[in-house]
Amino acid sequence: MIDQVIEKLKNGDLNGVLAQIYGPDAVETQRDRYIRAVERFEELFGASPDFPEARSLSNCSLHVFRAPGRTEIGGNHTDHQHGQVLAAAIDRDIIAVVAACGADECTDGNGLIRIYSEGFGWTEANLAEWADLQPEPDEKGSVKALSHGVADGMLKSGCRTGGFCAYVTSDVPGGTGLSSSAAFEVLVGTIFNEIYNEGAVSAQEIAHISQAAENNYYGKPCGLMDQTAIANGGLCRIDFSNPDSPAVEKMDADLASARYCVCITDTHGSHAEHTDDYVAVQTDMAAAASVFGRSVLEHVSTDEVIAHSKEIRAAGGDRAFLRAMHVASENERVAGEALALEQKNMPEFLNLVRQSGNSSYKYLQNVHTDRNPARQELAVALAISEAVLGNRGACRVHGGGFAGTIQAFVPEDMAGQYCRAMDDAFGEGSCFVIRACPEGGVRII
């Protein structure tokens, strides 16, 4: 089976699939990457006589799965306010080579899971031992926690689970706001779905299960945007008015056709010291929302925020008012950005991106804090970006902010110049180009 998969890759049988996911120019690179992953799987598991339950791997079916990272295109800190977001799955992804014996032999919580994740090592567990168990304290923040959480969520949703072994490798850079943990969750959910549920679990259900795994097992209180974008794939407009069932609209828009690329710059700042800053964002927004008798700023307009400025400032202070102004205007901008992309109106889209970046900087205030004025990496990155790109591009803070990454929309003919400028400031390889990907979590073979 392993030889057959490698032969398919070498013969170019999967070139069309790889071209759709990664782009025609990346087929050879990705084909070699997949071949290396299958060969690595064979090194790790090929000689094992005892998976699962004393069956040889030669009796198991072999599959290859992938799940992408994601980038937030529009809607900074609007998802947790039940607002609007534009997000895209990207060509940076996690791939898994997986062997399983089939749904009839290892189901409903039984079976051994053995995962070797490159860079993180081994995770081994019996699904029967995980049933109805909360994560152990030492699981928090681990691959095991994510796997345990997804398995538990699948079972609680009435889905089937079963044993498998997998080799996992990723080119989603960790700590860059591209959601490597959410990609892993969706990957595991997709494995269970395809092998043991005949693909019957919807993308959005996998997203919900993945979010619960991250919140309750991994220990990160994230929203649903990351998992929704990754599970659905493509460029999506997501409306979180009903957070339990967000409305997802896949858009027919392609930045590459306009000869623009998306560049991410990792400024190498640490998120660890900014936990209080992230909490303060939601605290301020909750104070502002309370003026309207709500817990979040859903459907509050800029006119309403201005009309109630005195009450908001009394309830939460001036920063609460400014952050409410950001959320209200950012929700309105998402609609404009979506329309501009659909109409292939790049000047208008870039103008709205600049407005979003300006609003995050001045009103949301998640570019830096005043606690350590000597450390303002995001502000430096934005300053250099604006100077290099001028009116031809646009840049903004990416993700949670305070540290981490910025995003820039760069003309293709300026990409080399732009990345060199950012690498000069933050180190070689800090700036890289990503491409929106039409596929979410999928089985390749």
N, C-alpha and C positions, 0 to 999 in steps of 0.2 A: 504493500500500500504506500509506504513512504517513497519507494522508487517511482511509483506511478505518478505521485504528486510532483516530485522533482522533474520527471520527464515532461509533464504537462507545462510546467513553468519554463523549462529549457526550450521546448518546442514552440513556445509562443502561443499556446492554446488560451492563455489567460491575458494576453496582451490587450485585448479590447476592454476587459474589465478594469485592468490596471490603468489604462488610458483614461477611462471615464472617471476614475477616482482621483488619480494623481496628475492627469494631464499627459498628452502625448510625449512631451520632452522628458518625462520622468520614468517612462516605462522600463527602460533598461536598468536604471538604478533600483527601482522597486522590485523588479524581477529578481535581481541578485540578492536583495534584502530578504525576500521571501524564501529563496533557496537556502540562504544561510540559516534562516529560522528553522526550516524543516530539518536541515542537517544537524542543527544544535539539538532539536527535539530528539532525534535518533540517538545522539550521543548520551543524552540524559536518561531516556526511557527505553531505548531499543533493546537493551539487554535485560530489562526487568521482567521476571517471570510471574510476578505476583500482583499485577494490577489489571482490573480490580478483582479482588477476592480470588486470587490464585489463577486468574485467566491470563494467558499470554496476550501481549499487545497485538500480536499477529491476527487475533480474532476480533479486534476492535476496528471500528471505522475511524478514518482519519479525516479531520476537517481543519480548515484555516478560517479564522475570524478576524475582523478588525473593527475598532471603534475610534472615531476621531476626537481630537481636541476641539475647542470652539473659541471663537472670538466674538466679543460684543461689538457690534457695529454702531448701535445707537441705543440710548436709554441707560445712562449711568446712574445706578442706585434707584431705579424705578421699579424693578421687579418686586422687591419686598414691600413696596407701597401699592401693590396691585395695579401697576401701571403698564406701559407699553415698552416693548424691547424689540430691537433688531439684532439678531445673532446668526452666526454662520458656523456650520461645521467646517473643519479645515483639513488640509492634506497631511498635516502632522498627526500621527495616530499610534495606537497600540495594536499590535497584531499578536494572535495566539494560534499556535499549532496544537490541536486538541485530539486526543483519542478517547473514545467512549464505546462501551459495548452495546448500547442501545436501550431504549426506553423500557422494554419488557424485562430487562435484567437488573436494572438499577434505578428504582423510582421511589417517589413518595418519601423522600428523606433518607433513604438508604444508599450506601455506597461511599467509597473513599474519594476524596478530592486531593490531588497532589498537583501543586502549581510551583513551577520554578520561574520566578520573575527576575529578569536580568537586572542586576543592581540591588535587588532586595532579597534574593535567596529563596529558600523553600518555605512553602505553606502546605501543611498536611492536616487533614481532619476527616473524621467520619461524619457524614451528614446526620446520622442517627444521634450522635452525641451532641450535635448543635441544636436539635429540635427543642424549641421552647426555652432555650438558654439565652440569657443576656450576655453580652461580651464580657470577658474577663478584663480587669484593669490594664493588664499588659498588652491587650489587643489594640487599645486605642491608638489611632494613627498608623495602623499597619495594613498590609495587604490582606492578612487574615481577617481583620475587622471588616473590611469591605466585602470580602467573599462571604463571610458569615452573615453579614447584614443582607446581602442580596439573596442568599439562599433562604433565609428566614422570611424575607418579604415575598418571595415567590410562593412559598408554602402557605403563608397567611392569605395570599390572594387566590388560593385554590389551584395553583399551578403545580406541575410536576417538577421534581428535581431528580438528580441522579449523579453518580460518580463520574469523574473524568480526570485525566491528567493533562497538563498543559505546559507548554513553554511559552512564556510571554516576554515580548520585547517592545520597547517604546522609543519613538523619537519626538514625543511631546515633552518639551523641556519642563521639568518640575519647577515650581515657584515662579512661573512667568505669567500667571493669570490665564493660561490656556486650558485649565481644568483637566489636568492629568488624572486626578482621583476620580472625577466624574466619568472620564473615558473608561477607566478600569471597571467601574461599577456597571456601566452600560455593556461593556464587553462580556462580563460574567453573566449578566441578565440575558444577553443575546445567545450565549452558549446554552444556557438552560432552555431558552425558548425554542431554539432551532433543533436541538437534539432530543429534548424530552417533551416538547409541547407542539411539535409540528408547525412552529411559527405562528401559533394562534394568539400569542400575547401581543397586544398593540405596543407601538413605540412609546406612546404616552404612559401606558401602565408600567413599562420598563423604567421610564424616567421617574415616576413616582416611587417605585421600589428602590431605585438607585439613590434618590434623595434621602429616603428614610434610612438607608444604610449609612450614608455619610453623616446624617444628623445623629442617629442613635447608636451607631457602632463605631464609626471612625472618630466621632466627636467634634465634627465641624458643623456649625449652625448655618449652612448655606441655604439659599433659596432654590427655586426649581428651574431657573433659566438655563444653567449649565447642562443639566441632564436632558432637558427638553430639546435644546439645540442639537446635542450630540445624538440622541436617540432618533430624532426625525431627519437629520441631515439637511444639506442645502442651506440656502439663506432663508430665514424664517422671520416673519413678524409675529410676535407673541403678545397676546393680550391676557394679562393676569388678573382681570376683573374678578374672575372666579378662580382663585388660586388652586382649588382642588381639581379643576378641569379647565386649564387655560386654553384659549382659542389659538390654534397654530395655523398660520397661513404661509405656505411655502411660496416664495416669490420667484418669478422668472426674471432674474437680473444677474448680470455678469460684469464685474468690474474689469475683467481681463479684456472683454470686447471693447471697452473704452480705453484700453491701453494704460490702465492703472493697476498697481499692485498694492497689497497691504503689507506694511513693514511693522514688525514688533521690535522694540528695543528694551532689553532687560537692563535696568540701571543698577541691579545687584543690591538694592536696598532690602532690608529685612522687614517682613510683615510682623514678626513676633513682637516687636516693641509697640505695635500700634493697635493692640486689641481694644484698649480703652477708646481710641479714636473711632473705630468701627462701631462700637456700642453707642458712642455719643451721636453718631449720625442718626441712628434709629430712634434714640431718645429724643433728640431735637424734633425729628419729624413727627413723632407721636405727640409731643407737646403742641405742635402746630395743628395736627389733625384734631386734637381734642376740642379746639375752638369751634370746629364744625360738627362736633358730636360724633366723631369717628375715631377709629384706632389707626387708620392709615390715610394717606392723602389721595386716595383714589377719586378721580373725576373732579378734583378741585382745580379750578382754572387760575391763571395768573391774575385776572381781574378780581376774583374772590379773595385771593391772598392779599392783594393790595388793599381791597376794601376793608379787610379785617386785620390790617397790619398792627394796629394798636393792641388788639386783644392777643394776637400771636406773640408779640414782643413781651406782653405782660405774663403770658403763660410759660414761655420758654426762653425769652431773651432775643436779642437781635439775630444771633446765629440761627435760631429756629426759624425766624422769618426768612432769612436768606436761603436756607436750605429748602423751605417750602416753595420759594420762588423758583429754585432750580428744578424741583420735581415737576411742578406745574408746567413750566416752559419746556422741559425735556420731553414730557409726554406729548406735547403738541409738536415738538420737532420730529419725533419718531414718525408721525404720520407724513410730515413733509419729506423726510428722507426716503421713506418707502415710495412715495409718489415720484420723487426725482429719479430714483433708481429705475422704476418701471418705465418712465419716460426717457430714460438714458440722458438725463439732464445733469451732466457731471458738474458744471459750474454751480448749480443750485445745491446739489448734494454736498459739494465741498464747502460751500458757504454755511450750510447747516451744521456740518461737522465742526467747523471753526466756532460757531456759536455754542455748540455743545461743550467743546473744550474750554471756552471762555466762561461758560456758566459753571462748569465743574470747578474751575480755578477760583472764581470770585465768590460764587454763591454757595455751592456745595462745600467748597474749601477742603477738598481731599487730595490736593497736590502736595502739601506739606503742612506741618503743624509748627507752632511757635515754641515747642518744648526743646527743640534742638536746631536752631537756625543755621548752624554750620553744615547740617546735612539736609540738602534739598535736591536730591538726585533727579526727581521727576521734573522739577522746575527747570533745572539745567538742561535736561533732555528736550523739553518743550521749547526752550529758548533757542537751542541750536537748530532744532527742526524748523522753527519759523524762519530763522535766518537763511537756512539752506534752501528751503522749499519756496519761500516767497508766496506769491499768489497762485503758483502752479499746483500746490498740494495743500494738505490740511493735516493737523495733528490734534490729539486729545489724550487725556489720561485714560488708561485701559483698566477696567475691572474696579476693584475695591478702592485703589488709590493709596495715598500716603507713602507708599513705597512700591517697588516692583517695576511695572512696565508702562510704556506709552505706546500708542498706535498711530501710524501715519499712513495716509493715502498718497502714494507717490507715483508720478508719471513713470512709465517703464524706462524711458530714456534717462531718468535721473536716479534710478534705484541704486546703481553702483556708487555714484557720488554720495548719495544720502547715507548708505550703509557705511561707507568709509568714514564719513564725518562722525557718525555715532560710535563706530568701533574705536576711533581715535580717542573719544571722550570716555568710553566705558569699558574698553577692552575688546580684543579680537573675538568675533563671533557673537557679540552682544546684540547686534542688529541682524535680523533675518527676515526673509520674505515668506509669507504664507499665502495659500491659495484657498478660496472657498471650495468646498467639496460637496457634490450632490448627494453623497451617500452618508447615512448614519452608521449605527451598529449593524453589520451585515456578515453573512457567511460568504466567503470567497469561494471555497470549495466544500 
